[in-house]
Amino acid sequence: MTTAPLALLDAELICPLDGVSRGGILVRDGVIAATGSFTVPDDAETIDCKGKMLAPAIVDLGVFAVDRAACHAGGIVRIGLMPDQTPVLDDPGIVQRAALIGRPGLWIHPIAAATKGLAGHDLAEMAINHAAGAKAVGTGAGWIADSGVMRKVLAYAADLGLTVVAHAEDGGVAGTAVATTGETATRMGLPAAPAIAEVLAIARDLMLAEDTGAALHFRQVTTAAGFDLIRAAKRRGVRVTCGITPAHLFLSDIAMSDFRSFAHLSPPLRCEEDRRAAIEAVRDGTIDVICSGHDPRGPEEKRLPFADSCAGMAGAATLLALSLGLVRDEVIPIERLFALLAANPARILGVVTGTLTVGAPADLMLLDPNASWMIAAETMPGRAGNTPFDGLPVQGKVRRLFKGGASLL
């Protein structure tokens, strides 16, 4: 079915590839047909953007739950869905169903389990799962302890041209810890593990990736030493990328001081020195992706003593507004932010989107970067509001959202 063209006019265009410009975007048959100045077709639907920002919609890499309302509120139209589902995404039928359940309002790109049941022992059928729609393979929220198995995972994925999405935390060191070793954890009496648990996992997996030639993405890197390893590996030509959430950019372990379980995250919040190192890693390009880590949890899982609560945060609805703080603080320009939110995660997943180039899917957001609002856990859109940013005033709101030219907001 052919739809009428859509002309989005008088906008500030934000493109990760072309920078910032003024003009409009013409959409035909779900793709960008023209940008800047163009002749508006007689049969086109027109929208006056009134000078607001028009940018690529977000590709959120590493989401634990399909949560359409939260994603739309945050400008997200595509998600890389983690394999930690019920059932685990380790079977082609399950992967195929996962890829279809969000359409048309949310495009789901499954990350298939690297091992059967995410148990870390036997390799899953990567090739078949890839054919069923998997865009990457992952270790899930846990670490593969057996180095031989992890090497096989990387080698197999390299042969298939798939990125391995890894959790950077040595399970033997981390154990059942819920916090990072330091003054805050000691004062609170919480089970804690040293931050080196992350560094050990990164070091091993980088060596295996270098050996196999595989593409490796660490879903979250949160320590200064971890960033140093990533920088050095990139200089050597290792095919490595890494991500982080706004929580680890803007909060340190001090945020846990009142025992509020909304600050129980995985990996746990780090010390202030590591947090500052994360900001610098965004500034210098070490960090490739900013993701939400969206993992909505209800009161039955969060209204518990800190150590007994489940890790995770509802981050999709707040991802954009929090990330815009990096632009206001002049850490990065706005076009770099949308590379981190859209173009880079799309590239890692092998999806051609995340830019405003002609021929790209018309996955777009109309953004008012100055719209003020307050994050409120009780009224957050989506399945749950377990955010450590509850009560924080922020700026930036999505006014319109388009998936393939179709309006979602």
C-alpha positions as CSV (number, residue, x, y, z in Angstrom):
1,M,0.0,0.0,0.0
2,T,1.5,3.3,-1.1
3,T,1.1,6.2,1.3
4,A,1.2,9.9,0.6
5,P,4.6,11.6,1.0
6,L,5.3,13.3,4.3
7,A,7.2,16.6,4.4
8,L,8.7,17.7,7.7
9,L,9.5,21.4,7.3
10,D,11.4,24.2,9.1
11,A,13.5,22.0,11.4
12,E,17.0,22.0,12.8
13,L,18.3,18.8,11.3
14,I,20.6,16.7,13.6
15,C,22.6,14.0,11.7
16,P,25.4,12.0,13.2
17,L,27.1,12.0,9.7
18,D,26.4,15.5,8.4
19,G,26.2,17.5,11.6
20,V,23.6,20.3,12.2
21,S,21.8,22.1,9.4
22,R,18.5,23.8,8.7
23,G,15.7,22.6,6.5
24,G,13.3,19.7,6.2
25,I,12.9,16.0,5.4
26,L,10.8,14.4,2.7
27,V,9.6,10.9,3.3
28,R,8.4,8.6,0.6
29,D,7.3,5.0,1.1
30,G,8.9,4.8,4.6
31,V,12.4,6.1,3.7
32,I,14.1,9.5,3.5
33,A,13.7,10.8,0.0
34,A,15.2,14.3,0.4
35,T,16.7,16.5,3.1
36,G,17.4,20.2,3.4
37,S,15.6,22.2,0.7
38,F,13.3,20.4,-1.7
39,T,10.1,20.9,-3.6
40,V,7.1,19.7,-1.6
41,P,4.9,17.4,-3.7
42,D,1.3,18.5,-4.1
43,D,0.0,15.4,-2.5
44,A,2.3,15.5,0.5
45,E,1.2,15.7,4.1
46,T,3.1,18.6,5.7
47,I,4.2,19.1,9.3
48,D,5.7,22.5,10.4
49,C,8.5,21.6,12.9
50,K,8.7,25.3,14.0
51,G,12.4,25.2,14.3
52,K,12.5,22.3,16.7
53,M,15.2,19.5,16.3
54,L,14.6,16.7,13.9
55,A,16.9,13.8,14.6
56,P,17.2,10.0,14.1
57,A,15.0,8.0,16.5
58,I,17.0,6.0,19.1
59,V,18.3,2.5,18.6
60,D,18.5,1.2,22.2
61,L,21.1,-1.6,22.4
62,G,20.7,-4.0,25.3
63,V,17.1,-3.8,26.5
64,F,15.7,-6.5,28.9
65,A,12.0,-6.0,28.3
66,V,9.7,-5.1,25.4
67,D,8.1,-1.9,26.7
68,R,6.5,0.0,23.9
69,A,5.1,3.0,26.0
70,A,8.4,3.6,27.7
71,C,10.3,3.4,24.5
72,H,8.1,5.8,22.6
73,A,8.2,8.3,25.4
74,G,12.0,8.2,25.1
75,G,12.2,8.5,21.4
76,I,13.1,4.8,20.8
77,V,11.8,2.9,17.9
78,R,14.2,0.0,17.7
79,I,15.7,-2.1,20.5
80,G,18.4,-4.7,20.7
81,L,16.6,-7.2,22.9
82,M,18.8,-9.1,25.4
83,P,18.6,-12.9,25.4
84,D,17.6,-13.0,29.1
85,Q,13.9,-13.6,28.3
86,T,11.4,-16.3,29.3
87,P,12.1,-18.5,27.5
88,V,15.7,-17.7,26.7
89,L,16.4,-16.6,23.1
90,D,18.4,-19.7,22.2
91,D,16.0,-21.3,19.7
92,P,15.1,-20.1,16.2
93,G,11.4,-20.2,16.8
94,I,11.7,-18.1,20.0
95,V,14.0,-15.7,18.2
96,Q,11.6,-15.3,15.3
97,R,8.7,-14.7,17.6
98,A,10.7,-12.1,19.6
99,A,11.5,-10.2,16.4
100,L,7.8,-9.9,15.5
101,I,6.0,-9.1,18.7
102,G,6.7,-5.4,18.8
103,R,5.7,-4.5,15.2
104,P,4.7,-2.1,13.8
105,G,5.2,0.3,16.7
106,L,8.5,-1.0,17.9
107,W,11.2,-2.8,15.8
108,I,12.8,-5.6,17.9
109,H,16.3,-6.9,16.9
110,P,16.9,-10.0,19.0
111,I,20.3,-10.7,20.6
112,A,20.4,-14.5,20.6
113,A,21.9,-16.4,23.5
114,A,25.5,-17.4,22.8
115,T,25.1,-20.6,24.8
116,K,22.1,-22.8,25.4
117,G,20.0,-21.5,28.2
118,L,22.7,-18.8,28.8
119,A,24.3,-21.5,31.0
120,G,27.8,-20.8,29.6
121,H,28.5,-24.4,28.6
122,D,27.2,-25.5,25.2
123,L,27.1,-23.2,22.2
124,A,23.7,-22.3,20.9
125,E,22.8,-22.7,17.2
126,M,24.0,-19.2,16.2
127,A,23.7,-19.7,12.4
128,I,20.1,-20.9,12.7
129,N,19.2,-18.2,15.1
130,H,20.8,-15.6,12.9
131,A,18.7,-16.8,10.0
132,A,15.6,-16.5,12.2
133,G,16.3,-12.8,12.8
134,A,19.0,-12.5,15.5
135,K,21.2,-9.4,14.9
136,A,23.9,-10.3,17.4
137,V,24.7,-13.0,20.0
138,G,25.2,-12.3,23.7
139,T,26.2,-13.7,27.0
140,G,23.2,-12.0,28.7
141,A,23.4,-10.5,32.1
142,G,26.1,-12.9,33.1
143,W,29.6,-13.9,32.2
144,I,30.9,-17.0,30.5
145,A,33.4,-18.3,33.0
146,D,34.9,-21.0,30.7
147,S,37.5,-19.2,28.5
148,G,37.4,-22.1,26.0
149,V,33.7,-21.7,25.5
150,M,34.0,-17.9,25.2
151,R,36.7,-18.4,22.5
152,K,34.4,-20.7,20.6
153,V,31.6,-18.2,20.9
154,L,33.8,-15.4,19.5
155,A,35.2,-17.6,16.7
156,Y,31.8,-18.9,15.6
157,A,30.3,-15.4,15.7
158,A,33.2,-14.0,13.6
159,D,32.5,-16.6,10.9
160,L,28.9,-15.5,10.8
161,G,29.7,-11.8,10.8
162,L,27.8,-11.3,14.1
163,T,28.9,-9.1,17.1
164,V,29.2,-10.7,20.5
165,V,27.5,-8.6,23.2
166,A,29.3,-9.4,26.4
167,H,28.7,-8.7,30.1
168,A,31.9,-7.3,31.6
169,E,32.1,-8.8,35.1
170,D,34.1,-11.8,36.3
171,G,31.5,-13.9,38.1
172,G,34.1,-15.5,40.3
173,V,35.2,-12.2,41.7
174,A,31.7,-10.5,41.7
175,G,29.9,-13.5,43.3
176,T,26.7,-12.3,44.9
177,A,27.8,-8.8,45.5
178,V,25.3,-6.0,45.1
179,A,27.8,-3.0,45.4
180,T,31.3,-2.0,44.6
181,T,33.9,-2.3,47.3
182,G,34.5,1.0,48.9
183,E,33.5,3.4,51.7
184,T,29.8,3.5,50.8
185,A,29.4,-0.3,50.7
186,T,31.3,-0.7,53.9
187,R,29.2,1.9,55.7
188,M,26.0,0.3,54.5
189,G,27.2,-3.3,55.3
190,L,26.4,-4.5,51.8
191,P,28.0,-7.5,50.0
192,A,30.5,-5.9,47.7
193,A,33.1,-6.9,45.1
194,P,36.1,-4.9,43.9
195,A,35.8,-3.0,40.6
196,I,38.5,-5.2,39.2
197,A,35.8,-7.8,38.5
198,E,35.0,-5.7,35.4
199,V,38.6,-5.2,34.4
200,L,39.4,-8.9,34.5
201,A,36.5,-9.8,32.3
202,I,37.4,-7.1,29.8
203,A,41.0,-8.1,29.7
204,R,40.3,-11.8,29.0
205,D,37.6,-11.1,26.4
206,L,39.7,-8.5,24.6
207,M,42.5,-11.0,24.2
208,L,40.1,-13.7,22.9
209,A,38.5,-11.2,20.5
210,E,42.0,-10.2,19.2
211,D,42.9,-13.8,18.8
212,T,39.7,-14.7,16.8
213,G,39.2,-11.4,14.9
214,A,35.7,-11.2,16.3
215,A,33.6,-8.1,16.8
216,L,33.0,-7.6,20.5
217,H,30.7,-5.2,22.2
218,F,30.7,-4.7,26.0
219,R,27.2,-3.7,26.8
220,Q,28.4,-1.6,29.8
221,V,31.9,-0.5,30.8
222,T,32.0,1.6,34.0
223,T,35.5,1.7,35.4
224,A,38.6,3.9,34.6
225,A,40.8,0.8,34.2
226,G,38.2,-0.8,31.9
227,F,38.2,2.3,29.7
228,D,42.0,2.2,29.5
229,L,41.9,-1.4,28.3
230,I,39.3,-0.5,25.6
231,R,41.4,2.5,24.4
232,A,44.5,0.4,24.1
233,A,42.7,-2.4,22.3
234,K,41.2,0.0,19.8
235,R,44.6,1.4,19.1
236,R,45.8,-2.2,18.3
237,G,42.9,-2.6,15.9
238,V,40.8,-4.9,18.0
239,R,37.2,-4.8,16.8
240,V,35.8,-3.7,20.2
241,T,33.0,-1.2,21.1
242,C,31.5,-0.4,24.5
243,G,28.4,1.2,26.0
244,I,27.2,2.8,29.2
245,T,23.9,3.9,30.8
246,P,23.1,7.5,32.0
247,A,23.1,6.0,35.6
248,H,26.8,5.2,35.4
249,L,27.6,8.6,33.8
250,F,25.8,10.7,36.3
251,L,25.6,8.7,39.5
252,S,28.3,7.3,41.8
253,D,27.8,4.7,44.6
254,I,26.9,7.6,46.9
255,A,23.4,7.3,45.3
256,M,22.9,4.1,47.2
257,S,23.5,5.7,50.6
258,D,19.8,5.8,51.6
259,F,19.4,2.0,50.8
260,R,17.0,2.9,48.0
261,S,16.8,-0.2,45.9
262,F,16.2,1.8,42.7
263,A,20.0,2.4,42.8
264,H,20.6,-1.4,42.8
265,L,22.0,-1.9,39.3
266,S,24.1,-4.4,37.4
267,P,27.0,-3.6,37.2
268,P,26.7,-1.7,40.5
269,L,27.3,2.0,40.7
270,R,31.0,2.9,41.0
271,C,33.1,5.4,42.8
272,E,33.2,9.1,41.8
273,E,36.6,8.7,40.2
274,D,35.2,6.0,37.9
275,R,32.2,8.1,37.1
276,R,34.4,11.0,36.1
277,A,36.5,8.6,33.9
278,A,33.2,7.6,32.2
279,I,32.5,11.2,31.3
280,E,36.0,11.5,29.8
281,A,35.5,8.2,27.9
282,V,32.4,9.7,26.3
283,R,34.3,12.9,25.4
284,D,37.3,11.1,23.8
285,G,35.2,8.6,21.9
286,T,36.1,5.5,23.9
287,I,32.5,4.9,24.6
288,D,30.5,4.1,21.5
289,V,27.0,3.7,22.7
290,I,24.7,5.2,25.4
291,C,21.9,2.7,26.2
292,S,19.0,2.6,28.7
293,G,19.7,-0.8,30.2
294,H,15.9,-0.8,30.4
295,D,14.9,-3.5,33.0
296,P,11.5,-2.5,34.6
297,R,10.9,-4.0,38.0
298,G,7.7,-3.9,40.0
299,P,7.4,-3.3,43.8
300,E,7.5,-7.0,44.5
301,E,11.1,-7.0,43.2
302,K,12.3,-3.6,44.4
303,R,10.5,-2.9,47.7
304,L,12.9,-5.2,49.5
305,P,16.0,-4.8,51.6
306,F,18.7,-3.5,49.2
307,A,20.7,-6.8,49.1
308,D,17.5,-8.8,48.5
309,S,16.1,-6.6,45.7
310,C,16.6,-7.3,42.0
311,A,19.1,-5.3,40.1
312,G,17.9,-3.1,37.2
313,M,16.3,0.2,36.3
314,A,13.6,1.5,34.0
315,G,15.6,3.6,31.7
316,A,13.9,3.9,28.3
317,A,11.7,6.8,29.0
318,T,14.5,8.9,30.5
319,L,17.4,7.9,28.2
320,L,17.1,10.9,25.9
321,A,16.5,13.6,28.5
322,L,19.4,12.4,30.7
323,S,21.8,12.0,27.8
324,L,21.1,15.6,26.6
325,G,22.8,16.7,29.8
326,L,26.1,15.8,28.0
327,V,25.4,18.4,25.4
328,R,24.3,21.1,27.8
329,D,27.5,20.4,29.8
330,E,29.5,20.7,26.6
331,V,31.0,17.2,26.9
332,I,30.0,16.4,23.3
333,P,28.0,18.2,20.5
334,I,24.5,17.2,19.7
335,E,25.4,15.3,16.5
336,R,27.9,13.1,18.5
337,L,25.1,12.4,21.0
338,F,22.9,10.9,18.2
339,A,25.8,8.9,17.0
340,L,25.9,7.3,20.5
341,L,22.2,6.9,20.7
342,A,21.3,5.9,17.1
343,A,24.0,5.5,14.4
344,N,26.6,3.5,16.4
345,P,24.2,1.0,18.0
346,A,22.6,0.5,14.5
347,R,26.0,-0.2,13.0
348,I,26.8,-2.8,15.7
349,L,23.5,-4.6,15.1
350,G,24.0,-4.4,11.3
351,V,20.9,-2.3,10.8
352,V,20.9,0.5,8.2
353,T,19.3,3.3,10.2
354,G,20.3,6.0,12.7
355,T,21.1,8.8,10.3
356,L,19.2,11.4,8.2
357,T,20.8,10.3,4.9
358,V,18.7,9.8,1.8
359,G,17.6,6.2,1.5
360,A,17.7,5.5,5.2
361,P,14.5,4.4,7.0
362,A,12.4,7.4,8.1
363,D,12.9,6.6,11.8
364,L,12.7,10.1,13.2
365,M,12.0,12.2,16.3
366,L,10.9,15.8,16.6
367,L,12.6,17.0,19.7
368,D,12.2,20.0,21.9
369,P,15.5,20.1,23.8
370,N,14.4,22.9,26.2
371,A,11.1,21.4,27.4
372,S,11.4,21.0,31.1
373,W,9.9,18.1,33.1
374,M,10.5,16.1,36.3
375,I,11.2,12.4,36.4
376,A,8.6,10.8,38.6
377,A,8.8,7.1,39.3
378,E,5.1,6.9,40.1
379,T,3.9,8.3,36.7
380,M,6.6,7.1,34.3
381,P,5.2,5.6,31.1
382,G,5.7,1.8,30.7
383,R,5.7,-1.2,32.8
384,A,7.5,0.2,35.9
385,G,9.2,3.3,37.2
386,N,12.2,1.9,39.1
387,T,14.6,4.8,38.3
388,P,17.4,6.1,40.5
389,F,16.7,9.5,39.0
390,D,13.3,9.8,40.6
391,G,12.5,13.5,41.4
392,L,15.2,14.9,39.1
393,P,14.3,17.9,36.9
394,V,15.4,17.4,33.3
395,Q,15.1,19.0,29.9
396,G,14.2,17.5,26.5
397,K,10.9,16.0,25.3
398,V,9.9,14.1,22.2
399,R,7.1,15.9,20.5
400,R,6.6,13.6,17.5
401,L,8.0,10.1,16.7
402,F,8.0,8.3,13.4
403,K,8.9,4.7,12.5
404,G,9.3,4.3,8.7
405,G,7.4,7.5,8.3
406,A,4.4,6.3,10.3
407,S,3.5,8.5,13.3
408,L,3.8,6.8,16.7
409,L,3.5,10.0,18.8
